[in-house]
Amino acid sequence: EDLPRLLPDMKFDKFEVEVMAAFLEEAHGRHTVQRQIDLAEQLGLGKALFQEFRKELEVMLDLFHSFDDTNTGVLKKVEVWVALSNLGLLPHMDQNKVVMLVM
């Protein structure tokens, strides 16, 4: 329900607000860590790779999904080209582009 309506006269001093903020920050941290662990397990990452990239996992997965237009869980060549182009990673030399096209 609407918390302000239920507790109209409740007030918190600075210490109580700091304790609540610390609690929420800690809870958010635990939730973030659990999401990262779940994602690493889903992707089949080993411990070393997980430890190295744990903070980037969600960003990388979101980025992958943003280019997976067909929602298949794999990128088609055209989706890879769009991703590389958007990320500024297209090869500059035509011979490198040809190599990538035949991959």
C-alpha positions as CSV (number, residue, x, y, z in Angstrom):
1,E,0.0,0.0,0.0
2,D,0.9,3.7,0.0
3,L,3.6,3.9,2.7
4,P,3.4,7.7,3.2
5,R,-0.3,7.4,3.9
6,L,0.3,4.6,6.4
7,L,3.0,6.3,8.3
8,P,2.2,10.1,8.0
9,D,4.0,11.2,11.2
10,M,7.0,8.9,11.0
11,K,10.3,10.8,11.1
12,F,13.9,9.5,10.9
13,D,17.0,11.1,12.3
14,K,20.3,11.3,10.3
15,F,21.7,8.1,11.9
16,E,18.5,6.1,11.1
17,V,18.6,7.3,7.4
18,E,22.3,6.4,7.2
19,V,21.6,2.9,8.6
20,M,18.7,2.4,6.1
21,A,20.9,3.6,3.2
22,A,23.7,1.3,4.2
23,F,21.2,-1.6,4.5
24,L,19.7,-0.9,1.0
25,E,23.2,-0.5,-0.5
26,E,24.3,-3.8,1.0
27,A,21.1,-5.6,-0.2
28,H,21.5,-4.1,-3.7
29,G,25.2,-5.3,-3.7
30,R,24.1,-8.9,-2.8
31,H,21.4,-8.8,-5.4
32,T,23.9,-7.6,-8.1
33,V,26.4,-10.3,-7.1
34,Q,23.7,-13.0,-7.3
35,R,22.6,-11.8,-10.8
36,Q,26.2,-11.9,-12.0
37,I,26.7,-15.4,-10.6
38,D,23.5,-16.6,-12.2
39,L,24.5,-15.1,-15.5
40,A,28.0,-16.7,-15.4
41,E,26.4,-20.1,-14.7
42,Q,24.0,-19.6,-17.6
43,L,26.9,-18.7,-19.9
44,G,29.1,-21.6,-18.6
45,L,31.9,-19.3,-17.5
46,G,34.7,-20.7,-15.4
47,K,35.7,-19.0,-12.1
48,A,38.7,-17.2,-13.5
49,L,36.8,-15.7,-16.4
50,F,33.9,-14.8,-14.2
51,Q,36.1,-13.0,-11.7
52,E,37.8,-11.1,-14.4
53,F,34.6,-9.9,-16.1
54,R,31.9,-10.1,-13.5
55,K,31.1,-6.4,-13.6
56,E,30.9,-6.3,-17.4
57,L,28.7,-9.4,-17.8
58,E,25.3,-7.7,-17.6
59,V,26.4,-4.9,-19.9
60,M,27.8,-7.3,-22.4
61,L,24.7,-9.4,-22.4
62,D,22.5,-6.4,-22.8
63,L,24.6,-5.2,-25.7
64,F,24.4,-8.6,-27.3
65,H,20.6,-8.7,-27.0
66,S,20.4,-5.2,-28.5
67,F,21.9,-6.5,-31.7
68,D,20.1,-9.9,-31.7
69,D,17.1,-8.5,-33.7
70,T,15.6,-12.0,-34.2
71,N,15.9,-13.0,-30.5
72,T,17.5,-16.3,-31.4
73,G,20.4,-16.1,-29.0
74,V,22.9,-16.0,-31.8
75,L,23.9,-13.2,-34.1
76,K,23.6,-13.5,-37.9
77,K,26.3,-12.0,-40.0
78,V,24.2,-9.0,-40.8
79,E,23.6,-8.5,-37.0
80,V,27.4,-8.8,-36.4
81,W,28.0,-6.2,-39.1
82,V,25.5,-3.8,-37.5
83,A,27.1,-4.4,-34.1
84,L,30.6,-3.8,-35.4
85,S,29.5,-0.7,-37.3
86,N,27.7,0.8,-34.3
87,L,30.6,0.1,-32.1
88,G,33.0,1.7,-34.6
89,L,34.9,-1.6,-35.1
90,L,34.5,-2.2,-38.9
91,P,37.7,-3.0,-40.6
92,H,39.1,-0.1,-42.6
93,M,40.8,-2.1,-45.3
94,D,38.7,-3.8,-47.9
95,Q,40.7,-7.0,-47.8
96,N,39.9,-7.3,-44.1
97,K,36.2,-6.7,-44.8
98,V,36.3,-9.6,-47.3
99,V,38.0,-11.9,-44.8
100,M,35.2,-11.1,-42.3
101,L,32.5,-11.7,-44.9
102,V,33.7,-15.2,-45.6
103,M,34.0,-16.2,-42.0
